[in-house]
Amino acid sequence: QVQLVELGGGLVQAGASLRLSCAASGRTFHTMGWFRQAPGKEREFVAAISNFAQSMFGSDSVKGRFTISRDNAKNTLNLKMNSLKPEDTAVYYCAAGSTLGRVQRNYEYWGQGTQVTVSS
């Protein structure tokens, strides 16, 4: 069975850093990535990385502050988030699939999500 479990969410002040992790089991994936969804908003692509270490980001703001990495041997995905802003507040979802891309249809498997709240 395929399972993705996110860890590392929490409540922090603006300017702080957090590291999110996603532990995958059941199989390995060409692509693993992160989406986020704030209340009343559409799910937004954050970043993704392939097993070839190709990566992409959803915006310049994210690219400048966040770092995505993966450990293929451990089947683990990480997102280091620096200089967090209140607008980063959302539920963050780990996702996995067979194609590197920015849209939800590229990802077949999803975690349950972890809440990140950034206060001002």
CORKACOR-V375957 format. One record per pair of residues at least 12 apart in sequence whose ideal C-beta (glycine too) atoms are under 10 Angstrom apart, sorted by the first residue. I is the first residue (numbers start at 1). J is the second residue. Records with the same first field share a line. If there is no record, write none. Layout:
BEGIN
I: J + J
END
This chain:
BEGIN
1: 25 + 26 + 27
2: 24 + 25 + 26 + 27 + 29 + 96 + 108 + 109 + 110
3: 23 + 24 + 25 + 26 + 27 + 109 + 111 + 112
4: 22 + 23 + 24 + 25 + 26 + 29 + 32 + 75 + 77 + 93 + 94 + 95 + 96 + 107 + 109 + 110 + 111 + 112
5: 21 + 22 + 23 + 24 + 25 + 94 + 111 + 112 + 114
6: 20 + 21 + 22 + 23 + 34 + 77 + 79 + 91 + 92 + 93 + 94 + 110 + 111 + 112 + 113 + 114 + 115 + 116
7: 19 + 20 + 21 + 22 + 23 + 76 + 78 + 94 + 111 + 114
8: 20 + 21 + 22 + 78 + 79 + 80 + 81 + 92 + 114 + 116
9: 90 + 91 + 92 + 113 + 114 + 115 + 116 + 117
10: 114 + 115 + 116 + 117 + 118
11: 89 + 115 + 116 + 117 + 118 + 119
12: 81 + 84 + 88 + 89 + 116 + 117 + 118 + 119
13: 84 + 86 + 118 + 119 + 120
14: 83 + 84 + 85 + 86 + 87 + 88 + 118 + 119 + 120
15: 82 + 83 + 84 + 85 + 118 + 120
16: 81 + 82 + 83 + 84 + 118 + 119
17: 65 + 66 + 80 + 81 + 82 + 83 + 84
18: 66 + 79 + 80 + 81 + 82 + 84 + 88 + 92 + 114 + 116 + 118
19: 67 + 78 + 79 + 80 + 81 + 82
20: 34 + 46 + 66 + 68 + 77 + 78 + 79 + 80 + 81 + 92 + 94 + 114 + 116
21: 71 + 74 + 76 + 77 + 78 + 79 + 80 + 94 + 114
22: 34 + 70 + 75 + 76 + 77 + 78 + 79 + 92 + 93 + 94 + 95 + 96 + 111 + 114
23: 74 + 75 + 76 + 77 + 94 + 111
24: 70 + 74 + 75 + 76 + 77 + 94 + 96 + 109 + 111
25: 75
26: 75 + 96 + 109
27: 75 + 96 + 109
28: 51 + 72 + 75 + 96
29: 50 + 51 + 70 + 72 + 75 + 77 + 95 + 96 + 97 + 98 + 107 + 108 + 109
30: 50 + 51 + 52 + 54 + 96 + 97 + 98 + 99 + 100 + 106
31: 48 + 49 + 50 + 51 + 52 + 54 + 55 + 56 + 70 + 77 + 95 + 96 + 97 + 98 + 99 + 100 + 101 + 106 + 107 + 108
32: 47 + 48 + 49 + 50 + 51 + 68 + 70 + 72 + 75 + 76 + 77 + 78 + 94 + 95 + 96 + 97 + 100 + 107 + 109
33: 45 + 46 + 47 + 48 + 49 + 50 + 55 + 56 + 57 + 58 + 68 + 70 + 77 + 79 + 93 + 94 + 95 + 96 + 97 + 100 + 101 + 102 + 106 + 107
34: 46 + 47 + 48 + 49 + 57 + 58 + 62 + 66 + 68 + 77 + 78 + 79 + 81 + 92 + 93 + 94 + 95 + 111
35: 47 + 48 + 58 + 90 + 91 + 92 + 93 + 94 + 95 + 102 + 103 + 104 + 107 + 110 + 111 + 113
36: 58 + 62 + 79 + 88 + 89 + 90 + 91 + 92 + 93 + 113 + 114 + 116
37: 90 + 91 + 92 + 93 + 113
38: 87 + 88 + 89 + 90 + 91 + 116
39: 89 + 90 + 91
41: 90
42: 104
43: 90 + 91 + 93 + 95 + 103 + 104 + 110
44: 58 + 59 + 62 + 90 + 102
45: 57 + 58 + 59 + 62 + 95 + 101 + 102 + 103 + 104 + 106 + 107
46: 58 + 59 + 62 + 66 + 68 + 79 + 81 + 88 + 90 + 92 + 93 + 95 + 102
47: 59 + 62 + 63 + 66 + 67 + 68 + 69 + 77 + 79 + 81 + 102
48: 68 + 70 + 77 + 95 + 96 + 97 + 99 + 100 + 101 + 102 + 106 + 107
49: 68 + 69 + 70 + 77 + 78 + 79 + 100
50: 70 + 98 + 99 + 100
51: 70 + 72 + 100
52: 100
53: 69 + 70 + 72
54: 100
55: 67 + 68 + 69 + 70 + 100
56: 68 + 100 + 101 + 102
57: 102
58: 102
61: 83 + 85 + 87 + 88
62: 79 + 81 + 88
64: 82 + 83
65: 80 + 81 + 82 + 83 + 84 + 85 + 88
66: 79 + 80 + 81 + 82 + 83 + 84 + 88
67: 79 + 80 + 81 + 82
68: 80 + 81
75: 96
76: 94
77: 94 + 95 + 96 + 111
79: 92 + 94 + 116
81: 116 + 118
84: 116 + 117 + 118 + 119
85: 118 + 120
86: 117 + 118 + 119 + 120
87: 118
88: 116 + 117 + 118
89: 115 + 116 + 117 + 118 + 119 + 120
90: 113 + 114 + 115 + 116 + 117 + 118
91: 112 + 113 + 114 + 115 + 116 + 117
92: 111 + 113 + 114 + 115 + 116
93: 107 + 110 + 111 + 112 + 113 + 114
94: 107 + 109 + 110 + 111 + 112 + 113 + 114
95: 107 + 108 + 109 + 110 + 111
96: 108 + 109 + 110 + 111
97: 109 + 110
END
